[in-house]
């Protein structure tokens, strides 16, 4: 093991992914390597989420797993950060006293300072092999410096949210809107590109509400400025709010050639009574007006969304409106959740929908949306798409995972010339789609390119495809 290493495990949204990247950057500057296993690290970081109850329970479960590692290796520093750390700081230290430090979402700079300070405390000793064998901690590491890790660069443009949806804990744990100066965003995006990013993902809790603190420039102006950075190949963003899209903003975004053809537009419900109780600040009719604007300026874009099922007081009629919306085939993909009561939010105090009813509605909605998603993916069969390689497939090490421009996962066999370093330098894959699934597509690599605008170089098909053709 290196003299000092850090293990980072991230739960939750892209905001947390961006925060973990910041932590990894600070750690690297202090001389740490990023470990692939918690057992091999001097510092273990658990970056938590609290948007739903199962995320909270999972985080506390992971703290329990790490307790045995901390007991066997007392010099290890166990740190919890993220939204749960902000929400449960005092309770967490009672429930998990083995945790060395808790840093809220607004304390990432202090966390970075602590990591730097601890670096001097670690002796050049290795965790014993006996310990590693005795404690199978598991988990998925983040920010490991693999060949593919720099290809997509997350850049945070704002923190917090000021909208206070009645189901959402985010404003309580991340605070109100805090927009970064545009020059800082542009500087970080430029840095990511210089480090090898082929795609920049702008991240914010309500990203299209962005306003430059210096002059009030909006999100459209920000994206247009990012698009002018030399070397930018693709641009994406997550997660916007329907209320904050104007027709003029979408027109401006449509003039950016690097912008990916996918817009995530969280609707949550197609029932106006539910939207009012959720404090979403738009009606379903206003949501559909935004859809019409998107179709006007981005006729080929995939629209994806979020749904909450079983929100307090949701009736069968309310749910049916959402189900009818899904059955129109509007959404290429959707993230569907059963409402999860969050302490400190207004909806937590309202009469709740019976769990069995919420589960049954969720199952019906998922069945309908899955059929739509599969049909959307089936429309790609026989066609060729350019996709950015993500790395080796987690479910099959003989295959690669890639993302098309509309954010569809493509799983492809590794070709005969596969070499990690080569494909990290030439990461744009031309994929022919052979079959479709609910989760995405399977296909074959027919070409690859160094830069997105480049013509693809032919790639010899994998032997497995020749044998099964």
N, C-alpha and C positions, 0 to 999 in steps of 0.2 A: 504494500500500500504506500502511496506517496506520503510525504511528511504530514500533509493535512489534506483532507478531502471532505466534501459536503454532499449530502444526499438530499434531493428536493422531491417531494411528492405533492402533486397539485390536484385538488378536487375543485370542481366548479367550472366557472365560465372563462371566456377569453380574457376578461380583466385579470383573473387570477393567473392565467398563463403568462400574461404580460408582466405581472408582478414577480412571478417566479423567474422570468428571464432577467429582470432587474437584479434580483437577489444573486442569480448565477453570475452576472456581470461583475457585481461588487465582490463576490467571492473570488472570481478569477483574478481580479485586480489585486486582491490580497494574497495571492499565491496558492489558492486552493485548486484541486482538481475536483470534477464532479463525479461522484461514485454511482455505480449502477445498482448497488445493494446497500441498504441501510447498515448492514453488518460491517461494511468496509469503511464507514465514514466516521470522522471526528465530530461533525455537526450534522444533525438530522433536522430538516425543515419540513413541517407539515403545513401546507397552505390550504386553508379550509373554506368551506362554503356553508351557508346557513339558509339558503333560499327555500329548501324543503326539509321536512323532518328527517327523511332517510339520509340526506347529506349530513345532517347534524349527528345522527346516530353512527353513521359510518366514520366520521371524524373521531368521535370518542372511542369507537372500537379500535381505530388505528393507534390512538394514544395508549390504549390497553396493550396492544401488541408490542409497542415500543418500550413498555415498562420493563419487560424481561431483559431487553437489550441494555437498557440503562442500568439495571441492577447488576448485570454481569460485567458491564463496562462503564464504571462510574465517571470516568473522565469525559465521556461523550456528552455533548451539549444537545439537548432535545428542545426544539423551539417550535411553537405553534404561532401561525400568523393567519391572515385572511379574515373573512367576515365573521366566522364563529369566534375567533379570538377577540374581535372588537365587541361582539355582543355579550360573550360569556366570560370576560376576563376574570372576574372575582370567583364566579362559580367554577370555572375551569381549574383554577389553582387549588380549590378545595377538592374537586373530584379527581384531579390528576396532579398531585403534588410532586410527582417525579419529573414534571415538565420544568425545565430550567428557566425558560423565559417565554413571555407572551407579548407579541407585538401586534397592535391593531393595524387596520388598513391605512391609517394615516401616519404610520410609524416605520415605513420601509427604510427611510434614511437611517434611523436609529438602529434598525436591525442590521443594516450594512455596516454601521460603525462597530456594533458588537461583534460581528463576524471577524472584522479586521482585528479587533482587540484580542479576541480569543486565539487568533492564529499564533500569537506568541506563546500561548500557554501549552500548546501541544508538543509533547516530546516525540521524537522520531521513533515511535514504536508502532508495531502492527497489532491489529486485533488478532487474537489467536485463532488458528484454524479450528481448534476444538470448539470455540464459541460459535463460530460461523456455522459449523455443522449442527450444533445443538439447538440453534434458534433460527428456524426458517421464517423470517419476517415477511417475505413476499412483498407485494406492492409494485407499482410501476414508477420508475424514476423519470424525472423530467430534466430537461436542459443538459443531458449528457452530450458532450461535444462530438457527436457523430458527424459523418461527412454530409448528411442531408439536413442537419439541424439549422444551418443558417439560411436555408432557401426561402422560408417564409418568415418575415420580420414583423412582429407585433409592436405597434407603436400606440401608446395610450395618448388620447387627445383630451380627455376629461376624466375627472373622478366624481363620484357621487351622483345624486339625482334629486331634483326638487319637486317631483310630481306627486309623490306620496300616494301611489295606488294603494288601495285599502288592503291588498293581500301581500304587499311587498315590504320586506325588511331592509332593503338596500339603503334608503335614505337614513335609516336609523343607525346603520353600521358603517356606511361610507360617507355620510354627510350629504349636504346640498351640493349643487353644481360647483365644481372648481375646474375651470377651463384652463388648459396650459397655453402659454403664449405661442402663437403660431410659429415664431422663429425657433422655439425649442422643439416643436413637433417636426419641423423641416430638418433641423439639425440631426435629430435622432433617426429620422427616416434615411437621410443621407448616410449616416453611419452604418445603418443596417445594410444598405445597398453596397457600401464599400466592403462590408464583411461577407458579401455573397448573396444577399437576398434578391431573389427574382420577383418576389411578390411582397408588397407592403400591405398589412392588414391594420387599418385604423380602428382602434378599440375605444369604446366609451359605453357607459351604462345607457345613455340616450344620445348616441353619437351625433345625430343630425341636429341636436339642439345646440351644438357647439357655437361659441362666440369668442373671437379673439379678445382677450382682456384689453389689449392696447387700442384697437380701433373698431371693434365690433364686427369684423368680417365673419360671415357665417360659414356653415359647413361646406357649401358649394365652393366658396372661395378657397377654403382650406384644401379641398381635394384638387382644385385646379392648380394650386401652388405646388402641392406634392407631385402632381403629374409633370411639372417642369423640371424636376430633379434629374440631372443626367444619369442614365443607366436604369431608371425605373422601367420595368417591363410590364408588371401588372399591379393593379390597385384594387383593394377590396375594403369593406368596412362592416362592422357589427357593433352594436345592434341599434337600429334606428327606432324612432317612435312615429307612428302614423301622423300624429298631430303636427309634427315639425317638418314634414315634407310639404313644400310649396311647389306650385307648378313651375315657378321660375328656378327654384333650386334644382328640380329634376331636369329642366332644360339645360342648365349649366353642367350638371353631371353627365348628361348625354353627349356633351362635346368632348369628353375625356376619352381618347381612344384606348387607354390602358385599363379602363374600368371594367371589372369582370361583370358578365351578364347574369348576375344573381342579386336580387334584393330581398332581404329578410324583412318582413313587415308583420310584426306580432299583432294579431287581432284579439286573442284571448277568448272572445265569445262573439257570436253573431247576433246576440240578443241585446237590444238597447237597454232593457231594464238591468241586465247583468253588467253592461258596460258602465251604466250610471253608478251602480253599487260598487263597482271596481274602481271608480274615479279615473277612468281611462281618458276622459276629456275629448272624446269623439263619439259620434253615433256610427252605427254600422253603415249607414248611407254615406257618411263622410269618409269612412274607411274605403268603401268601394269607389268613391271619387278619386282617392289616391291611386287605387288600382288602375283606374282608367288613365290617369296621367302617366303611370309607369308603362302601360301598354302603348300609349302615344309616343313616348320618347325612347322606350326600350322594348320594342315589339317582340324581340326574341329572348328576353330575360326570363329566367326562372324566378318565380315568386315563392318564397317559403314563409312559414309563420309559426306562431306558438298558440297553443290552446290550453285553457284551464277548464277542467271538467269537475262538477260537483262543488262549485263555489256556493257559499251560503245563500240559501233561499232559491237556488236554481230549480226551476220546475221542469217537467218533461217538455213543456212548450218551449222554454228557453233553450233546452238542450237540442230540441228538434231543429231550431233555427240554425244552430251551429252544425248539426249533422247535414242539413240541407245544403249549407254553404260548402262543406267538404265535398259533397257528392257532385257539385258542379265541375269538379276537376281543376279548380283554380290554383291549388297549391301543389307545386312539384314535390314538396316535402313539408313535414310539420313535426314539431316537438310537442307532444301531448302529455299533459300532467294532470293527475288528480290533485285537486286543491289540498294544500298542506297548511294547517293552521300555524301561524308564526306569532309567538308571543310579542306583544308590543304593537301589533297592527290592529286597526279597527275591526277587520273581518274576524279576528280571533274571538271576539266577544259576541258574535252573532250566532243565530241558530244554525247548526251545521246540517248538511245533507248526510243522510245515513251512509256509512262507508260502503255497504253492499250495493246501494243504489249508484253511488259515484263510480264504483268499480265496474258495474255493468254498463254504465254509460261510456266509460273510458274504453271498454272492450269494443263496443259498437262503433265508436268514433275511430279507433285504431283500425278496425277492419275496413271501414270505408276509406280512410286516408291511405292505408297500405295498398289498396287496389288502385288508387289514383297514382301513387308513387311508382308502383310496378309498371303501370301503363306509360308513365312518363319515361321511365328507363327503357321500356320495350321500344319506344320510338327512336332509340339510338342504335338498335341492332342493325348491323351491316354498314354503319357509318363510321367515319374516322374522326377522332377528336384529339386535340392537343391537351395534355394533362401534365401537371407538375408532380414529379415523383415525391413521395413522402418517406419512403424507406421500405424495408422488408415487411411483408404482411405479418401481423402479430399472430394470425391463426395458421399460417402456412409459410414456413421459412423459405420455401422454394419459390415463392411468388413475391412480387412487389405491389405496393399500394401507391396509387396516384390520385390526384384530384383534378377533375375537369374544370373549366372556367366557371361553370355553373354549380360547382361544389359537389359534384357527384363522385362518389368513390368508385375507382376502377381498379380491379385486382387482375394482375397479369402475370403469367409465368416468367421467371427470369430467363432472358435469352442466353444463348451460348457465350456471347461476348461479355456477359455481365461482370463488371468490376465496380465496387463501390466508389472508388475514386473517379473512374471514368464517368459514371452516371451522375455523380455529384457535380462534375464539370459540365456535363451535357444533360441537364435534368428534365428538359421538356420532351415528353414522350408522345409520339403519334400512336394512338391506340385505336385499333379496330375493335368495335364492340361486337362480341359473339353471342352473349346471353345477358338477360336482365333479371334482377331480383328486387325485392322490396328495398334492400339496403343500398343498392347501386348496380354496377355492371361488372361482368367478367369479359376479358378480351385478350388481344394479342398485340404486342409491341411491333409496329412495322417501321418505325423510324424514331430518331431522337435528334435533338438540337441543343446547341449551347445557349442560344438566346431565343426568346419567344418569336421574334420576327424572322428568324433564320429558317431556311428550308431544311427539312429533316433529312438526316442521313439514313439510308436503308439499314434495317436490323434483321439479321437472320432469325427466322422463327424458332421458338423453343422446340426441342425434340418431342416433348410430350404432346404438343399441338399437332405435329406431323403424324404421330402415331395414332391420334384419336380423330384426325380429320376425316 
